[in-house]
Amino acid sequence: MAELTHFDDQGHAHMVDVSGKPVTDRIATAEGCVRMTPETLDLIVENRAKKGDVLGVARLAGIMGAKKTAELIPLCHPLPITKVTVDLTPDAALPGIRITATVKTSGQTGVEMEALTAVTTAALTVYDMVKAADKAMEITDIRLMLKDGGKSGRYEART
């Protein structure tokens, strides 16, 4: 098992010192989904939700979530994010919305948490915007799919 870097020698949580690490290009992709009734999915796809454009608002919320990750997760470093994409894809087979977020930076630490936060924030926004129609929606399967850059190199999840 890898060493847990967020703990000091006494076992206290601390922010990792990345000042000695080289700046490298970093990328991370995360995914998740919001499961819902077919009727709720139709509301979204047909743009009939009372609160407006669910997918557009959720995309913006995901981008904002990535940018605010260091404010939400106590030991995350604030990073100069260079790109965030959030894709929301309706999927009748779920039924629901599949969400994928990719975050890039050039820095001394990775952007996995930013990608995961983007997916989570987008999913919560979908839920918020149509919860009046479907309180039983489920936010599921949030996971890291890819990370590249830095000392630990490349990771790709099994599909």
C-alpha positions in Angstrom: 0.0 0.0 0.0 1.2 3.5 -0.9 2.3 5.8 1.9 -0.5 8.2 3.0 1.1 11.6 2.4 -1.6 13.6 4.2 -0.4 12.6 7.6 2.8 13.7 9.5 5.0 11.5 11.6 2.6 11.9 14.6 -0.4 10.9 12.5 -1.8 14.4 12.3 -3.4 15.6 9.0 -1.5 18.2 7.1 -1.2 19.7 3.7 1.5 18.0 1.7 4.5 20.2 0.8 4.8 20.1 -3.0 7.3 23.0 -3.3 10.2 20.6 -4.2 8.2 18.8 -6.9 8.7 19.7 -10.6 6.0 21.4 -12.5 4.5 18.9 -15.0 1.4 18.8 -17.2 -1.4 17.0 -15.3 -4.7 15.7 -16.4 -7.5 13.8 -14.7 -10.9 12.5 -15.9 -13.7 11.4 -13.6 -17.2 10.1 -14.3 -20.5 9.4 -12.6 -24.2 9.3 -13.3 -27.6 10.4 -12.0 -30.2 7.7 -12.3 -33.8 8.8 -12.6 -37.2 7.8 -13.9 -37.7 7.8 -17.7 -40.2 10.6 -17.2 -37.7 12.8 -15.4 -35.1 12.1 -18.1 -37.7 13.2 -20.7 -38.2 16.5 -18.8 -34.5 17.2 -19.0 -34.0 16.1 -22.7 -37.1 18.0 -23.8 -36.0 21.1 -21.8 -39.3 21.2 -19.8 -37.8 21.4 -16.3 -39.3 24.4 -14.5 -35.9 25.6 -13.4 -34.6 25.8 -17.0 -31.8 24.2 -18.9 -30.7 21.4 -16.6 -27.7 20.2 -18.6 -26.4 23.7 -19.3 -26.6 24.8 -15.7 -25.1 21.5 -14.4 -22.2 21.9 -16.9 -21.4 25.4 -15.5 -21.8 24.1 -11.9 -19.3 21.3 -12.6 -16.8 23.8 -14.0 -17.3 26.0 -10.9 -16.9 23.0 -8.7 -13.6 22.1 -10.2 -12.4 25.7 -9.7 -13.5 25.7 -6.0 -12.2 22.3 -5.0 -9.5 23.7 -2.7 -12.2 25.7 -0.8 -14.2 22.5 -0.2 -11.7 19.8 0.4 -9.5 20.8 3.4 -6.1 19.5 2.3 -6.3 20.2 -1.5 -3.9 22.8 -2.9 -5.3 25.7 -4.9 -4.3 25.1 -8.5 -4.0 27.1 -11.6 -6.5 25.1 -13.6 -5.9 25.5 -17.4 -9.0 23.6 -18.7 -12.2 22.0 -17.5 -14.7 20.2 -19.6 -17.9 18.7 -18.2 -20.0 16.6 -20.5 -23.5 15.5 -19.6 -25.0 12.8 -21.8 -28.6 11.6 -21.5 -28.8 7.8 -21.4 -32.2 6.1 -21.8 -30.6 2.8 -20.8 -29.9 4.0 -17.2 -32.2 5.9 -17.4 -30.4 9.1 -16.5 -27.5 11.4 -17.2 -23.9 10.3 -17.5 -21.4 12.9 -16.5 -17.7 13.1 -17.5 -15.3 15.8 -16.4 -11.7 16.4 -17.5 -9.4 18.8 -15.7 -5.9 20.0 -16.8 -3.1 22.0 -15.2 0.6 22.4 -15.3 1.6 22.2 -11.7 3.3 20.4 -8.8 0.3 18.2 -7.9 -2.5 16.5 -9.7 -6.1 17.4 -10.5 -7.9 14.2 -9.6 -9.9 15.9 -6.8 -10.9 18.7 -9.2 -12.3 16.2 -11.7 -14.2 14.3 -9.0 -15.6 17.5 -7.6 -16.7 18.7 -11.0 -18.7 15.4 -11.6 -20.2 15.5 -8.1 -21.2 19.2 -8.4 -22.7 18.6 -11.8 -24.6 15.6 -10.5 -25.9 17.5 -7.4 -27.1 20.3 -9.7 -29.0 17.9 -11.9 -30.6 16.5 -8.8 -31.5 20.0 -7.5 -33.0 21.2 -10.7 -35.5 18.3 -11.1 -35.9 17.0 -7.5 -39.5 18.3 -7.5 -40.3 15.7 -10.2 -38.2 12.8 -8.9 -36.9 12.7 -5.3 -35.8 9.1 -5.7 -32.9 10.0 -8.1 -29.6 8.3 -7.3 -26.2 9.8 -7.8 -23.9 6.8 -8.4 -20.7 5.4 -9.8 -18.5 8.5 -9.3 -14.9 7.4 -9.9 -11.6 8.5 -11.3 -11.1 7.1 -14.8 -7.7 8.6 -15.7 -4.9 10.6 -14.2 -1.6 11.4 -15.9 1.4 13.4 -15.0 3.7 13.7 -12.0 5.8 11.2 -10.2 3.2 8.4 -10.0 2.7 8.6 -13.8 -0.4 7.3 -15.5 -3.5 5.6 -14.0 -6.4 4.3 -16.1 -9.4 2.6 -14.4 -10.7 -0.7 -15.7 -13.9 -0.2 -17.6 
